[in-house]
Amino acid sequence: MATNFQIIQGATGIANPSTAILASGWTVNNETLSHSGCNPGTTTALQTFGLVVGRQYVFTYSISGLTSGGVQFIAGTTEGTYNNANGTFTQTLTVEGSPYLSFYSDGVATVELLSFYDLLLGPQAGITISFNETQKKWVSNKSHQPELYVKFLDDLFTFYQGSLWKEGAGALQNNFFGVQYSSQITFIFNQDYKTNKLWYNLRFDSTGNWYVAQMSTPPNDQFPNGMTSVLTSKNIKSIDGKLWADILRDMNDPNFYNITDPGIRAAVALFQGRRMQGPILIVTLQCDDVTPATIASIEAYYTDVMKSL
């Protein structure tokens, strides 16, 4: 009989009581491992979690209820520090021998909340991906990270840090587990993508207080670092029921590097720098409203570099 032990966010390790836990004093209860102290020994998760032998990982775990002895974490055959106190511990270890993770204990203690990341890649933030059953495709991703989804009748519930939440029950838009998020959408304007362009205006057919969180042109032969700009809500005007904005200039224009303060340098370059230029324009819109906001369309206006106005 196998028992589950949550060993990393979003994944479940399998500990086998007949071969590891019962013979070494270990017991498992959902998200915790406990050692009784009667038989010093090791318990091993029977999943690799994608670990690669020879790679370095940063491991973090918590010990509680320790009254005797200590706990040692093992990555493959690499032994971590032997800890004889309660607390949260972080160790950087190279996985050797095998890709399995183990705990050794010769005392009375409980282990929980083991997580890790590849030292070379760094911590990787999780995302929530939405699937549209009507369109039969993945349609969006969200910043919040629930621990579990459950569907009951026509309602969707999530679990997060021991609490139960009902999806869509609150009045606030983009509020998940008490944290307020923003809406973002990115457009890529690539008509006649081989033609070098000067970008001048944007027009939004939308509802809500949208603004341009980031705007850029990719690096090219003429501008190896590309160009970057932004537009706040103050730069966007409502004309005949549509939102219009004049595209500001390259905030990273090197002609203003003599200004030592980076904030002042970017602000001056936004209005006095070179015009946004390149074959492609990438625009990320953001809306911080707590009520629903929509975008029906967005248009970008430009002229070819070789043409006059």
SENUNU-436188 format. One line per 2 residues: their letters; for each residue x, y, z of N, C-alpha, C, O. Coordinates in steps of 0.02 Angstrom, whole numbers, plus 50000, padded with zeros to 5 digits. Last residue first. Layout:
BEGIN
A> X/Y/Z/X/Y/Z/X/Y/Z/X/Y/Z ~ ... .
//
This chain:
BEGIN
LS> 50286/53104/47783/50218/53113/47808/50178/53157/47760/50119/53170/47773 ~ 50380/52995/47673/50370/53057/47710/50298/53060/47734/50255/53024/47709 .
KM> 50462/52835/47686/50409/52878/47662/50405/52941/47703/50424/52941/47762 ~ 50554/52754/47746/50575/52786/47684/50523/52832/47655/50535/52866/47605 .
VD> 50486/52702/47855/50542/52746/47868/50561/52784/47805/50582/52842/47810 ~ 50309/52705/47845/50372/52674/47826/50428/52725/47835/50418/52784/47823 .
TY> 50214/52746/47990/50234/52761/47921/50299/52726/47907/50341/52718/47952 ~ 50072/52693/48090/50143/52702/48076/50152/52728/48006/50105/52733/47967 .
YA> 49965/52644/48222/49975/52683/48161/50049/52699/48152/50084/52714/48200 ~ 49875/52508/48286/49936/52547/48288/49946/52581/48221/49936/52550/48168 .
EI> 49731/52463/48379/49762/52478/48315/49824/52520/48326/49826/52563/48371 ~ 49634/52341/48458/49685/52392/48466/49719/52401/48398/49735/52352/48364 .
SA> 49472/52288/48518/49524/52292/48467/49575/52345/48488/49561/52389/48529 ~ 49405/52261/48636/49378/52234/48574/49431/52235/48519/49435/52189/48479 .
IT> 49430/52227/48801/49464/52256/48742/49435/52221/48681/49440/52160/48673 ~ 49363/52266/48964/49365/52229/48902/49408/52265/48850/49419/52325/48855 .
AP> 49341/52236/49139/49366/52279/49085/49373/52236/49023/49387/52176/49027 ~ 49253/52231/49296/49269/52202/49231/49290/52254/49179/49262/52308/49176 .
TV> 49341/52312/49433/49279/52294/49398/49297/52268/49329/49352/52282/49305 ~ 49460/52354/49476/49432/52297/49514/49363/52278/49487/49330/52235/49515 .
DD> 49592/52398/49361/49524/52405/49387/49503/52343/49426/49525/52287/49412 ~ 49714/52401/49300/49714/52387/49371/49645/52392/49402/49638/52390/49463 .
CQ> 49774/52340/49149/49717/52373/49181/49715/52352/49254/49714/52292/49269 ~ 49890/52351/49015/49874/52331/49084/49816/52372/49109/49809/52431/49093 .
LT> 49966/52291/48866/49917/52333/48899/49903/52306/48969/49903/52246/48980 ~ 50110/52288/48777/50077/52255/48833/50031/52304/48868/50055/52354/48896 .
VI> 50164/52274/48613/50130/52317/48660/50095/52274/48714/50057/52230/48697 ~ 50287/52280/48494/50258/52236/48545/50229/52280/48600/50265/52320/48630 .
LI> 50311/52301/48323/50298/52335/48386/50261/52287/48433/50211/52257/48414 ~ 50433/52282/48194/50381/52252/48236/50373/52293/48300/50422/52318/48327 .
PG> 50532/52356/48129/50482/52320/48088/50423/52295/48129/50368/52288/48101 ~ 50556/52519/48206/50572/52448/48196/50519/52414/48156/50464/52442/48149 .
QM> 50553/52648/48327/50565/52627/48258/50583/52553/48256/50621/52529/48298 ~ 50503/52786/48416/50501/52713/48415/50504/52689/48342/50462/52708/48301 .
RR> 50616/52926/48400/50551/52895/48392/50557/52819/48392/50608/52790/48373 ~ 50732/52975/48529/50718/52954/48461/50649/52919/48458/50628/52888/48506 .
GQ> 50680/53092/48659/50723/53042/48627/50701/53026/48556/50659/53060/48527 ~ 50596/53172/48729/50644/53205/48686/50688/53156/48647/50729/53177/48606 .
FL> 50511/53095/48807/50482/53152/48770/50531/53184/48722/50510/53220/48677 ~ 50590/52992/48859/50522/52977/48837/50492/53033/48794/50452/53019/48749 .
AV> 50705/53056/48905/50708/53021/48841/50638/53005/48815/50628/53004/48754 ~ 50660/53103/49029/50680/53151/48977/50678/53117/48909/50654/53146/48860 .
AA> 50637/52980/49095/50583/53028/49086/50599/53079/49032/50555/53095/48992 ~ 50764/52920/49095/50710/52888/49059/50653/52937/49045/50624/52937/48991 .
RI> 50834/53013/49177/50857/52999/49109/50801/52968/49067/50791/52988/49010 ~ 50766/53003/49298/50763/53067/49260/50783/53055/49188/50753/53083/49142 .
GP> 50802/52870/49329/50732/52890/49323/50724/52954/49283/50681/52958/49239 ~ 50944/52870/49334/50909/52830/49283/50836/52850/49275/50809/52846/49219 .
DT> 51051/53005/49344/50994/52976/49377/50952/52937/49326/50927/52967/49278 ~ 51143/53056/49247/51163/53001/49292/51104/52967/49325/51105/52906/49335 .
IN> 51146/53091/49083/51104/53103/49142/51114/53044/49189/51095/52988/49173 ~ 51215/53039/48977/51252/53088/49019/51211/53107/49081/51239/53136/49128 .
YF> 51131/52965/48902/51168/52930/48954/51209/52976/48998/51234/52956/49050 ~ 51056/53007/48797/51043/53039/48862/51080/53005/48919/51063/53014/48977 .
NP> 51079/52932/48687/51099/53002/48683/51090/53039/48749/51113/53096/48757 ~ 51022/52807/48699/51090/52817/48727/51114/52889/48724/51164/52906/48755 .
DN> 50858/52785/48751/50898/52819/48701/50968/52834/48730/50973/52869/48780 ~ 50762/52720/48823/50831/52698/48830/50877/52728/48778/50930/52700/48763 .
MD> 50639/52765/48788/50663/52786/48853/50735/52762/48867/50765/52782/48917 ~ 50589/52826/48638/50631/52773/48666/50661/52796/48732/50703/52841/48734 .
RL> 50428/52912/48658/50491/52894/48624/50532/52843/48665/50511/52822/48718 ~ 50249/52880/48642/50308/52916/48666/50371/52885/48638/50368/52837/48600 .
ID> 50115/52888/48534/50169/52845/48559/50228/52888/48580/50254/52928/48541 ~ 49966/52958/48581/50026/52968/48542/50082/52927/48574/50094/52931/48634 .
AW> 49811/52875/48591/49873/52892/48624/49928/52903/48573/49936/52864/48526 ~ 49637/52857/48624/49692/52872/48578/49753/52890/48619/49749/52917/48674 .
LK> 49489/52766/48640/49549/52790/48674/49606/52798/48623/49621/52752/48585 ~ 49326/52821/48587/49384/52778/48581/49442/52808/48619/49444/52869/48630 .
GD> 49225/52915/48595/49213/52850/48624/49270/52800/48617/49264/52743/48639 ~ 49285/53028/48538/49229/52995/48505/49219/52924/48529/49206/52878/48490 .
IS> 49424/53002/48633/49400/53042/48577/49346/53002/48541/49360/52947/48515 ~ 49518/53005/48776/49456/52978/48748/49430/53026/48695/49415/53084/48709 .
KI> 49695/52979/48786/49637/53022/48783/49577/52986/48753/49585/52942/48711 ~ 49839/52947/48881/49787/52918/48838/49724/52961/48843/49702/52977/48898 .
NK> 49929/52987/48975/49949/52997/48905/49895/52973/48856/49905/52978/48795 ~ 49879/52946/49094/49877/53018/49080/49895/53033/49008/49879/53087/48983 .
ST> 49907/52811/49099/49838/52830/49084/49832/52905/49068/49786/52925/49033 ~ 50068/52800/49014/50025/52799/49073/49954/52818/49052/49943/52840/48996 .
LV> 50165/52704/48913/50112/52755/48911/50070/52749/48973/50039/52697/48984 ~ 50337/52673/48864/50277/52660/48904/50226/52715/48891/50242/52767/48861 .
ST> 50471/52590/48773/50432/52648/48793/50373/52626/48836/50361/52566/48844 ~ 50622/52542/48691/50572/52530/48743/50537/52594/48761/50568/52648/48765 .
MG> 50711/52457/48560/50685/52517/48591/50631/52500/48640/50597/52449/48633 ~ 50866/52366/48527/50795/52379/48519/50776/52445/48551/50820/52486/48566 .
NP> 51000/52356/48527/50967/52347/48592/50892/52356/48587/50857/52353/48638 ~ 51037/52382/48395/51051/52316/48423/51020/52303/48491/51013/52245/48511 .
FQ> 50971/52454/48271/50965/52467/48343/50975/52401/48379/50926/52367/48394 ~ 51006/52400/48147/51015/52471/48158/51014/52489/48232/51051/52533/48254 .
DN> 50977/52263/48160/51045/52284/48140/51057/52358/48156/51112/52377/48175 ~ 50878/52249/48312/50890/52239/48241/50959/52266/48224/50995/52290/48268 .
PP> 50772/52199/48449/50838/52219/48423/50843/52205/48349/50815/52156/48324 ~ 50594/52246/48440/50649/52198/48450/50716/52225/48424/50716/52269/48381 .
TS> 50518/52376/48528/50535/52350/48462/50594/52304/48471/50641/52321/48508 ~ 50389/52394/48653/50458/52383/48631/50460/52364/48557/50412/52340/48529 .
MQ> 50309/52440/48801/50307/52442/48728/50378/52435/48703/50423/52467/48730 ~ 50211/52413/48946/50275/52408/48911/50263/52408/48836/50214/52380/48812 .
AV> 50089/52460/48989/50140/52444/49039/50209/52438/49008/50259/52454/49039 ~ 49979/52571/48939/50032/52531/48909/50087/52520/48962/50125/52566/48977 .
YW> 49813/52552/49009/49872/52591/48993/49926/52544/48967/49920/52483/48972 ~ 49636/52560/49037/49696/52526/49012/49752/52576/49001/49741/52634/48986 .
NG> 49509/52564/49120/49566/52610/49120/49630/52574/49101/49672/52559/49143 ~ 49363/52516/49024/49411/52510/49078/49470/52557/49069/49479/52586/49015 .
TS> 49340/52452/48860/49310/52480/48921/49359/52468/48978/49393/52417/48980 ~ 49389/52490/48690/49392/52454/48753/49348/52487/48805/49324/52543/48796 .
DF> 49486/52509/48565/49414/52502/48571/49403/52458/48633/49406/52397/48629 ~ 49623/52617/48551/49593/52561/48586/49517/52564/48580/49488/52618/48589 .
RL> 49760/52661/48452/49689/52671/48465/49660/52608/48495/49671/52553/48470 ~ 49917/52746/48443/49879/52687/48460/49806/52707/48470/49791/52762/48493 .
NY> 50046/52815/48334/49985/52819/48374/49957/52749/48389/49971/52700/48354 ~ 50180/52791/48277/50156/52857/48299/50098/52855/48349/50099/52889/48400 .
WL> 50332/52719/48225/50267/52707/48257/50244/52771/48291/50282/52803/48328 ~ 50412/52689/48075/50408/52737/48131/50337/52732/48159/50288/52741/48122 .
KN> 50483/52535/48013/50427/52582/48023/50442/52630/48079/50480/52615/48125 ~ 50541/52426/47888/50559/52467/47945/50508/52524/47952/50492/52557/47902 .
TK> 50469/52275/47839/50474/52346/47826/50490/52384/47890/50456/52376/47940 ~ 50443/52146/47870/50510/52160/47845/50522/52235/47834/50578/52256/47821 .
YD> 50309/52139/47904/50358/52133/47957/50430/52146/47934/50474/52157/47976 ~ 50178/52182/47867/50237/52199/47827/50299/52197/47872/50335/52246/47878 .
QN> 50125/52181/48036/50106/52187/47966/50166/52213/47926/50201/52258/47947 ~ 50141/52160/48172/50194/52137/48127/50172/52138/48054/50199/52099/48013 .
FI> 50116/52190/48334/50099/52220/48270/50155/52204/48221/50211/52230/48227 ~ 50058/52099/48464/50117/52105/48421/50093/52130/48353/50056/52097/48318 .
FT> 50000/52125/48630/49987/52125/48558/50053/52131/48521/50099/52165/48544 ~ 49955/52058/48786/50009/52081/48742/49989/52072/48669/49965/52019/48649 .
IQ> 49872/52103/48934/49868/52069/48870/49921/52100/48825/49931/52160/48825 ~ 49820/52093/49105/49871/52110/49055/49858/52071/48991/49835/52014/48993 .
SS> 49748/52150/49255/49739/52116/49191/49793/52139/49143/49809/52199/49140 ~ 49817/52125/49422/49798/52167/49364/49786/52123/49303/49810/52066/49300 .
YQ> 49758/52071/49585/49801/52068/49527/49776/52115/49473/49720/52142/49478 ~ 49753/52065/49759/49726/52098/49700/49778/52097/49643/49834/52119/49652 .
VG> 49720/51932/49867/49772/51972/49834/49744/52000/49769/49716/51963/49729 ~ 49625/51847/49918/49635/51910/49952/49689/51954/49922/49703/52008/49948 .
FF> 49623/51743/49826/49647/51729/49894/49664/51794/49931/49712/51796/49970 ~ 49618/51856/49697/49625/51785/49713/49657/51778/49781/49712/51802/49793 .
NN> 49539/51963/49595/49558/51956/49665/49559/51882/49683/49506/51849/49683 ~ 49487/51999/49470/49559/51982/49476/49582/51981/49549/49640/51997/49563 .
QL> 49358/52104/49531/49389/52071/49474/49463/52058/49489/49497/52101/49517 ~ 49252/52080/49669/49311/52111/49642/49339/52070/49583/49343/52008/49587 .
AG> 49150/52006/49723/49131/52060/49677/49192/52090/49642/49185/52123/49590 ~ 49168/51825/49731/49179/51894/49753/49160/51945/49701/49154/51928/49642 .
AG> 49151/51704/49666/49103/51723/49717/49110/51796/49739/49062/51825/49763 ~ 49239/51647/49576/49188/51691/49550/49138/51716/49602/49087/51745/49583 .
EK> 49269/51499/49669/49286/51541/49612/49227/51583/49590/49170/51558/49586 ~ 49285/51490/49840/49240/51478/49784/49256/51526/49728/49257/51587/49738 .
WL> 49406/51413/49944/49383/51473/49909/49338/51452/49851/49351/51402/49818 ~ 49466/51357/50099/49426/51340/50041/49398/51404/50010/49369/51446/50046 .
SG> 49632/51346/50170/49566/51378/50164/49533/51358/50098/49566/51344/50049 ~ 49762/51297/50173/49714/51271/50220/49644/51300/50216/49601/51281/50256 .
QY> 49822/51364/50064/49847/51372/50132/49794/51354/50184/49783/51390/50233 ~ 49686/51340/49965/49748/51378/49969/49765/51390/50042/49727/51422/50078 .
FT> 49581/51263/49847/49610/51261/49914/49675/51299/49913/49716/51291/49868 ~ 49435/51309/49755/49507/51301/49761/49526/51299/49834/49493/51328/49877 .
FL> 49293/51260/49656/49323/51280/49719/49399/51269/49716/49423/51226/49679 ~ 49158/51295/49552/49229/51277/49554/49259/51304/49619/49252/51363/49635 .
DD> 48992/51229/49523/49039/51277/49554/49110/51249/49554/49121/51188/49556 ~ 48895/51141/49487/48914/51192/49437/48964/51242/49465/48978/51293/49432 .
LF> 48958/51008/49576/48899/51029/49537/48922/51080/49485/48963/51064/49443 ~ 49118/51052/49605/49060/51023/49639/48998/51051/49607/48985/51112/49611 .
KV> 49287/51032/49573/49223/51051/49544/49167/51015/49581/49169/50954/49587 ~ 49437/51094/49639/49384/51044/49647/49320/51071/49616/49300/51128/49631 .
YL> 49614/51116/49638/49548/51134/49611/49499/51077/49622/49518/51018/49616 ~ 49747/51164/49745/49704/51111/49720/49639/51141/49694/49611/51187/49725 .
EP> 49825/51274/49769/49855/51209/49782/49813/51152/49753/49839/51098/49739 ~ 49843/51416/49656/49807/51375/49705/49841/51307/49714/49880/51285/49671 .
QH> 49919/51548/49616/49941/51479/49617/49903/51440/49671/49929/51431/49726 ~ 49895/51685/49500/49885/51652/49564/49900/51578/49559/49896/51548/49506 .
SK> 49911/51731/49370/49968/51736/49415/49958/51698/49480/50006/51679/49513 ~ 49860/51635/49226/49846/51681/49282/49903/51677/49332/49939/51627/49336 .
NS> 49834/51621/49049/49868/51601/49111/49858/51655/49163/49849/51714/49147 ~ 49722/51555/48922/49753/51609/48961/49793/51580/49019/49786/51521/49035 .
VW> 49679/51447/48842/49664/51515/48821/49699/51569/48861/49705/51625/48836 ~ 49693/51291/48766/49714/51332/48822/49711/51405/48802/49737/51423/48749 .
KK> 49543/51224/48688/49612/51245/48687/49628/51286/48751/49582/51310/48784 ~ 49406/51207/48652/49451/51150/48656/49525/51171/48650/49563/51142/48612 .
QT> 49306/51298/48656/49355/51305/48602/49405/51248/48599/49443/51241/48551 ~ 49238/51245/48769/49202/51257/48706/49250/51261/48647/49238/51231/48594 .
EN> 49333/51240/48870/49304/51177/48846/49267/51187/48780/49265/51140/48739 ~ 49480/51318/48890/49413/51332/48867/49383/51269/48836/49406/51247/48783 .
FS> 49586/51323/49029/49566/51285/48970/49494/51301/48953/49450/51298/48997 ~ 49718/51417/49101/49646/51407/49092/49632/51371/49026/49662/51387/48974 .
IT> 49849/51391/49216/49829/51395/49146/49755/51377/49140/49731/51329/49170 ~ 49945/51472/49333/49882/51435/49324/49858/51445/49253/49849/51502/49232 .
IG> 50119/51452/49373/50064/51488/49342/50003/51442/49340/50009/51381/49345 ~ 50264/51474/49480/50211/51434/49449/50158/51479/49418/50153/51538/49436 .
AQ> 50433/51525/49455/50365/51540/49480/50314/51498/49444/50320/51487/49383 ~ 50578/51451/49498/50532/51458/49442/50462/51468/49470/50435/51425/49504 .
PG> 50739/51500/49555/50669/51484/49571/50624/51497/49511/50630/51549/49478 ~ 50875/51443/49445/50843/51487/49494/50771/51467/49506/50745/51423/49472 .
LL> 50955/51370/49360/50897/51403/49331/50866/51453/49379/50834/51501/49357 ~ 51055/51323/49448/51074/51357/49386/51016/51397/49358/51026/51453/49334 .
LD> 50986/51260/49551/51028/51318/49567/51045/51357/49504/51049/51419/49506 ~ 50818/51214/49545/50883/51205/49513/50925/51268/49524/50903/51323/49508 .
YF> 50733/51200/49702/50740/51227/49634/50811/51216/49610/50857/51209/49650 ~ 50611/51132/49820/50679/51141/49793/50676/51174/49725/50623/51177/49693 .
SL> 50534/51087/49977/50531/51116/49909/50603/51125/49885/50650/51126/49924 ~ 50442/51014/50105/50503/51010/50066/50492/51040/49996/50445/51021/49961 .
LE> 50344/51018/50211/50356/51074/50166/50423/51072/50131/50457/51123/50128 ~ 50409/50926/50355/50357/50948/50308/50384/51002/50262/50438/51029/50273 .
VT> 50435/50810/50485/50463/50845/50428/50406/50864/50381/50361/50824/50368 ~ 50451/50787/50659/50406/50789/50602/50438/50833/50547/50465/50886/50562 .
AV> 50531/50675/50778/50526/50738/50740/50475/50729/50684/50457/50674/50665 ~ 50642/50593/50877/50570/50606/50871/50562/50674/50837/50583/50725/50864 .
GD> 50783/50516/50792/50748/50544/50849/50674/50550/50838/50646/50517/50794 ~ 50856/50490/50684/50867/50445/50740/50832/50470/50803/50848/50450/50859 .
SY> 50824/50497/50509/50814/50523/50576/50829/50468/50627/50816/50409/50616 ~ 50836/50549/50340/50859/50504/50393/50844/50536/50460/50852/50597/50468 .
FS> 50750/50560/50187/50761/50589/50253/50784/50534/50300/50756/50479/50300 ~ 50781/50581/50009/50770/50542/50069/50778/50585/50131/50809/50638/50130 .
LY> 50751/50572/49833/50760/50613/49893/50741/50573/49955/50692/50536/49954 ~ 50837/50513/49685/50786/50507/49736/50803/50548/49799/50862/50559/49814 .
PS> 50924/50496/49577/50885/50558/49581/50832/50557/49635/50784/50597/49631 ~ 51089/50436/49629/51021/50425/49605/50982/50489/49612/51003/50534/49649 .
GE> 51228/50489/49629/51208/50419/49638/51141/50402/49608/51136/50357/49567 ~ 51187/50658/49681/51234/50607/49658/51204/50537/49668/51160/50527/49710 .
VT> 51151/50823/49673/51119/50757/49672/51168/50707/49643/51188/50714/49585 ~ 51224/50939/49779/51229/50908/49713/51199/50838/49717/51219/50797/49759 .
LT> 51139/51062/49876/51171/50996/49870/51173/50975/49797/51128/50992/49758 ~ 51110/51183/49991/51126/51174/49921/51167/51110/49913/51222/51105/49939 .
QT> 50977/51202/50107/51043/51173/50092/51050/51168/50016/51003/51151/49981 ~ 50885/51271/50238/50899/51273/50166/50971/51249/50154/51018/51272/50186 .
FT> 50757/51244/50358/50827/51238/50339/50833/51237/50263/50792/51208/50228 ~ 50664/51297/50496/50665/51288/50423/50737/51292/50400/50773/51338/50418 .
GN> 50646/51205/50652/50655/51264/50611/50651/51246/50537/50637/51189/50518 ~ 50722/51121/50792/50664/51137/50752/50679/51199/50710/50721/51241/50729 .
AN> 50877/51029/50784/50835/51082/50812/50776/51093/50765/50778/51076/50706 ~ 50981/50957/50727/50952/50933/50790/50912/50987/50825/50911/50992/50886 .
NY> 51027/50905/50567/50997/50958/50607/50963/50929/50669/50923/50884/50664 ~ 51161/50873/50465/51120/50841/50517/51094/50896/50563/51134/50931/50596 .
TG> 51165/50924/50295/51183/50937/50365/51134/50901/50412/51074/50901/50400 ~ 51155/50790/50172/51153/50859/50195/51173/50865/50268/51195/50816/50299 .
ET> 51237/50676/50067/51207/50688/50133/51212/50763/50150/51265/50794/50145 ~ 51203/50604/49916/51236/50662/49947/51201/50679/50012/51141/50695/50013 .
TG> 51136/50511/49846/51182/50486/49897/51219/50542/49933/51261/50529/49975 ~ 50993/50596/49831/51028/50540/49800/51070/50505/49853/51043/50473/49899 .
AI> 51008/50694/49960/50991/50703/49889/51029/50649/49850/51088/50656/49837 ~ 50944/50695/50121/50990/50661/50076/50965/50669/50004/50908/50652/49989 .
FQ> 50939/50771/50282/50912/50766/50215/50965/50737/50169/51024/50753/50175 ~ 50916/50720/50448/50964/50734/50395/50931/50723/50327/50899/50672/50316 .
VG> 50876/50761/50615/50852/50743/50547/50907/50763/50497/50938/50815/50504 ~ 50894/50697/50785/50895/50748/50732/50871/50719/50667/50849/50662/50662 .
GS> 50864/50674/50961/50899/50657/50899/50898/50714/50849/50901/50772/50869 ~ 50706/50739/51019/50768/50701/51029/50799/50688/50960/50766/50692/50909 .
TL> 50604/50819/50985/50618/50814/51056/50680/50773/51071/50705/50773/51127 ~ 50527/50916/50865/50587/50877/50880/50601/50878/50955/50609/50931/50985 .
GS> 50420/50986/50810/50406/50934/50859/50467/50891/50878/50459/50836/50903 ~ 50484/51007/50642/50446/51029/50700/50437/50970/50748/50446/50912/50729 .
IS> 50572/51067/50504/50570/51016/50557/50531/51046/50616/50543/51102/50637 ~ 50560/51096/50329/50547/51117/50397/50546/51057/50444/50521/51003/50426 .
YT> 50668/51134/50188/50619/51093/50223/50614/51117/50295/50657/51153/50320 ~ 50740/51160/50030/50715/51191/50091/50662/51145/50123/50617/51120/50088 .
FV> 50878/51153/49919/50824/51117/49953/50805/51154/50017/50849/51177/50054 ~ 50940/51186/49766/50931/51218/49831/50869/51187/49863/50814/51194/49837 .
YQ> 51051/51081/49671/50984/51106/49688/50985/51138/49757/51025/51120/49800 ~ 51158/51038/49537/51150/51066/49603/51079/51094/49612/51052/51126/49568 .
RG> 51174/50881/49448/51153/50951/49452/51147/50972/49524/51132/50932/49568 ~ 51200/50746/49457/51255/50790/49439/51238/50863/49442/51283/50905/49439 .
VV> 51043/50690/49401/51104/50674/49436/51162/50717/49411/51171/50725/49350 ~ 50902/50789/49408/50954/50764/49364/51017/50751/49404/51041/50796/49438 .
LG> 50727/50775/49444/50796/50789/49466/50846/50755/49419/50834/50700/49394 ~ 50594/50749/49420/50634/50779/49367/50704/50797/49386/50739/50831/49348 .
FT> 50545/50679/49528/50526/50750/49520/50568/50786/49467/50575/50847/49470 ~ 50559/50546/49558/50620/50584/49547/50607/50659/49542/50653/50699/49551 .
QL> 50481/50450/49688/50476/50489/49626/50539/50530/49620/50570/50548/49670 ~ 50477/50392/49814/50487/50349/49756/50469/50384/49691/50444/50353/49644 .
AT> 50567/50454/49949/50512/50467/49902/50526/50430/49838/50580/50435/49810 ~ 50618/50361/50090/50634/50387/50024/50571/50398/49983/50526/50356/49983 .
TT> 50684/50359/50254/50626/50352/50210/50639/50389/50145/50668/50443/50146 ~ 50794/50277/50368/50784/50322/50311/50719/50307/50275/50701/50249/50267 .
GP> 50824/50269/50548/50820/50244/50480/50801/50298/50430/50794/50356/50448 ~ 50809/50209/50714/50841/50255/50667/50839/50227/50597/50851/50167/50587 .
NC> 50669/50171/50797/50714/50138/50750/50746/50190/50704/50712/50214/50658 ~ 50606/50261/50883/50619/50193/50906/50670/50158/50861/50710/50118/50886 .
GS> 50574/50383/50831/50634/50379/50871/50651/50309/50894/50705/50298/50921 ~ 50470/50413/50745/50454/50398/50814/50516/50394/50859/50510/50402/50920 .
HS> 50443/50539/50626/50485/50485/50648/50477/50475/50723/50476/50524/50761 ~ 50334/50589/50494/50350/50589/50566/50393/50528/50582/50382/50473/50556 .
LT> 50293/50700/50367/50326/50637/50384/50346/50642/50457/50372/50693/50480 ~ 50147/50775/50294/50200/50773/50343/50229/50702/50349/50194/50653/50338 .
EN> 50034/50778/50215/50088/50824/50199/50145/50823/50249/50188/50867/50246 ~ 49977/50626/50248/49965/50677/50198/50027/50719/50184/50070/50698/50145 .
NV> 50078/50557/50349/50009/50581/50355/50000/50640/50308/50014/50697/50327 ~ 50182/50419/50387/50166/50474/50343/50093/50492/50350/50050/50448/50358 .
TW> 50319/50367/50492/50248/50363/50472/50234/50424/50430/50268/50475/50435 ~ 50469/50276/50530/50435/50330/50497/50361/50315/50487/50342/50258/50475 .
GS> 50544/50171/50579/50514/50217/50627/50475/50274/50597/50452/50317/50633 ~ 50586/50083/50484/50635/50132/50508/50605/50183/50556/50637/50233/50572 .
AL> 50490/50001/50433/50552/49970/50455/50600/50019/50488/50650/49998/50518 ~ 50389/50086/50391/50377/50042/50448/50442/50013/50476/50447/50002/50536 .
IA> 50453/50157/50281/50427/50190/50340/50422/50143/50400/50448/50158/50453 ~ 50506/50062/50182/50545/50117/50211/50517/50139/50278/50554/50140/50328 .
TS> 50427/49958/50138/50499/49954/50126/50538/50008/50162/50599/50001/50171 ~ 50297/49987/50174/50322/49919/50185/50398/49914/50178/50429/49871/50208 .
PN> 50270/50121/50140/50277/50101/50211/50309/50033/50220/50344/50023/50269 ~ 50340/50221/50024/50316/50152/50030/50324/50127/50101/50381/50113/50122 .
AI> 50291/50375/49964/50332/50340/50013/50301/50272/50025/50240/50266/50034 ~ 50290/50480/49829/50262/50417/49854/50312/50385/49902/50369/50369/49883 .
GT> 50249/50653/49811/50297/50599/49815/50264/50537/49844/50215/50543/49880 ~ 50172/50764/49704/50162/50719/49760/50213/50663/49757/50218/50628/49707 .
AG> 50169/50941/49664/50187/50871/49649/50179/50830/49712/50178/50856/49767 ~ 50143/51071/49702/50111/51047/49642/50128/50975/49624/50104/50950/49573 .
QI> 50292/51089/49788/50231/51123/49767/50205/51093/49701/50241/51090/49652 ~ 50343/50933/49856/50359/50994/49819/50294/51024/49795/50245/50988/49783 .
IQ> 50290/50833/49930/50361/50846/49938/50384/50907/49900/50440/50930/49910 ~ 50166/50757/50013/50178/50814/49971/50249/50839/49982/50266/50863/50036 .
FN> 50142/50589/50005/50177/50639/50045/50194/50697/49999/50231/50689/49951 ~ 50033/50449/50007/50056/50510/49976/50091/50555/50027/50071/50559/50085 .
TA> 50072/50275/50010/50042/50332/50043/50073/50396/50014/50132/50397/49998 ~ 50032/50108/49955/50071/50170/49950/50034/50227/49982/49972/50229/49983 .
M> 50042/49940/50000/50000/50000/50000/50044/50062/50000/50089/50067/50041 .
//
